[in-house]
Amino acid sequence: MANVASKVLTAHIPLTLAEKVDKIAVRLERSRGWIMKQALADWVNQEEVRNRLTQEALSDVDAEKFIDHQEVQAWADSLSTDSPLSPPHS
């Protein structure tokens, strides 16, 4: 296995959360450290996606590529009527 550079991070977490991590580690037959690395990697990936999507959305707003809230609301309200409106377009 390749040697990967690493860094120790420390965090104080509530005892109840630590106990849950320990139970998962036992159930999966993995170390607590492995569980924490997996959880942190997943969270970091999720935050990177969230940031990318936010930046894309802000770029769309800057380019005026959006649908007015009132248009969306009127369309949504019309869905429960006998004459629903066509979906709004940007």
C-alpha beads as a LAMMPS data file, in Angstrom:
LAMMPS data file: protein, C-alpha beads

90 atoms
89 bonds

1 atom types
1 bond types

-500.0 500.0 xlo xhi
-500.0 500.0 ylo yhi
-500.0 500.0 zlo zhi

Masses

1 110.0

Atoms # bond

1 1 1 0.000 0.000 0.000
2 1 1 1.301 3.453 -0.956
3 1 1 2.353 5.778 1.805
4 1 1 0.021 8.795 1.732
5 1 1 0.906 11.959 3.585
6 1 1 -1.524 12.639 6.379
7 1 1 -2.247 15.112 9.132
8 1 1 -3.871 14.552 12.496
9 1 1 -6.984 16.651 13.127
10 1 1 -8.586 16.839 16.543
11 1 1 -12.176 17.689 17.361
12 1 1 -14.234 17.601 20.508
13 1 1 -17.543 15.922 19.746
14 1 1 -20.501 15.149 21.975
15 1 1 -20.226 11.853 23.839
16 1 1 -23.438 10.554 22.270
17 1 1 -22.011 11.083 18.781
18 1 1 -18.729 9.398 19.741
19 1 1 -20.675 6.404 21.067
20 1 1 -22.585 6.150 17.780
21 1 1 -19.305 6.213 15.844
22 1 1 -17.946 3.463 18.089
23 1 1 -21.043 1.298 17.510
24 1 1 -20.747 1.724 13.744
25 1 1 -17.040 0.872 13.896
26 1 1 -17.807 -2.350 15.754
27 1 1 -20.653 -3.263 13.400
28 1 1 -18.519 -2.645 10.302
29 1 1 -15.411 -4.173 11.889
30 1 1 -13.477 -1.012 11.088
31 1 1 -11.473 1.377 13.222
32 1 1 -12.946 4.566 14.600
33 1 1 -10.370 6.455 12.514
34 1 1 -11.563 4.747 9.328
35 1 1 -15.176 5.692 10.119
36 1 1 -14.185 9.302 10.783
37 1 1 -12.140 9.525 7.549
38 1 1 -15.069 8.190 5.534
39 1 1 -17.526 10.576 7.183
40 1 1 -15.250 13.588 6.731
41 1 1 -14.474 12.728 3.105
42 1 1 -18.190 12.401 2.332
43 1 1 -18.986 15.704 4.038
44 1 1 -16.164 17.533 2.224
45 1 1 -17.351 16.144 -1.124
46 1 1 -20.925 17.232 -0.340
47 1 1 -19.754 20.745 0.539
48 1 1 -17.706 20.979 -2.663
49 1 1 -20.763 20.025 -4.722
50 1 1 -22.934 22.477 -2.784
51 1 1 -20.426 25.266 -3.405
52 1 1 -20.143 24.438 -7.126
53 1 1 -23.935 24.445 -7.526
54 1 1 -24.194 27.730 -5.617
55 1 1 -21.588 29.340 -7.866
56 1 1 -23.417 28.069 -10.961
57 1 1 -26.696 29.462 -9.652
58 1 1 -25.116 32.841 -8.925
59 1 1 -23.673 32.901 -12.451
60 1 1 -27.167 32.217 -13.832
61 1 1 -28.548 35.126 -11.807
62 1 1 -25.768 37.399 -13.080
63 1 1 -26.653 36.301 -16.644
64 1 1 -30.343 36.929 -15.863
65 1 1 -31.125 33.258 -16.499
66 1 1 -33.820 32.727 -13.888
67 1 1 -37.591 32.564 -13.532
68 1 1 -39.422 35.201 -11.539
69 1 1 -40.873 33.893 -8.272
70 1 1 -44.327 35.313 -9.019
71 1 1 -44.416 33.412 -12.340
72 1 1 -43.516 30.157 -10.603
73 1 1 -46.089 30.796 -7.877
74 1 1 -48.833 31.549 -10.415
75 1 1 -47.985 28.361 -12.326
76 1 1 -47.939 26.282 -9.125
77 1 1 -51.252 27.754 -7.997
78 1 1 -52.792 26.960 -11.378
79 1 1 -51.955 23.260 -11.119
80 1 1 -54.929 22.628 -8.859
81 1 1 -57.355 24.362 -11.239
82 1 1 -59.204 23.205 -14.343
83 1 1 -56.934 25.409 -16.485
84 1 1 -53.310 24.917 -15.445
85 1 1 -50.787 27.315 -16.941
86 1 1 -47.806 26.147 -18.963
87 1 1 -44.609 25.940 -16.920
88 1 1 -42.678 29.224 -16.919
89 1 1 -39.423 29.391 -18.876
90 1 1 -36.340 31.488 -18.363

Bonds

1 1 1 2
2 1 2 3
3 1 3 4
4 1 4 5
5 1 5 6
6 1 6 7
7 1 7 8
8 1 8 9
9 1 9 10
10 1 10 11
11 1 11 12
12 1 12 13
13 1 13 14
14 1 14 15
15 1 15 16
16 1 16 17
17 1 17 18
18 1 18 19
19 1 19 20
20 1 20 21
21 1 21 22
22 1 22 23
23 1 23 24
24 1 24 25
25 1 25 26
26 1 26 27
27 1 27 28
28 1 28 29
29 1 29 30
30 1 30 31
31 1 31 32
32 1 32 33
33 1 33 34
34 1 34 35
35 1 35 36
36 1 36 37
37 1 37 38
38 1 38 39
39 1 39 40
40 1 40 41
41 1 41 42
42 1 42 43
43 1 43 44
44 1 44 45
45 1 45 46
46 1 46 47
47 1 47 48
48 1 48 49
49 1 49 50
50 1 50 51
51 1 51 52
52 1 52 53
53 1 53 54
54 1 54 55
55 1 55 56
56 1 56 57
57 1 57 58
58 1 58 59
59 1 59 60
60 1 60 61
61 1 61 62
62 1 62 63
63 1 63 64
64 1 64 65
65 1 65 66
66 1 66 67
67 1 67 68
68 1 68 69
69 1 69 70
70 1 70 71
71 1 71 72
72 1 72 73
73 1 73 74
74 1 74 75
75 1 75 76
76 1 76 77
77 1 77 78
78 1 78 79
79 1 79 80
80 1 80 81
81 1 81 82
82 1 82 83
83 1 83 84
84 1 84 85
85 1 85 86
86 1 86 87
87 1 87 88
88 1 88 89
89 1 89 90
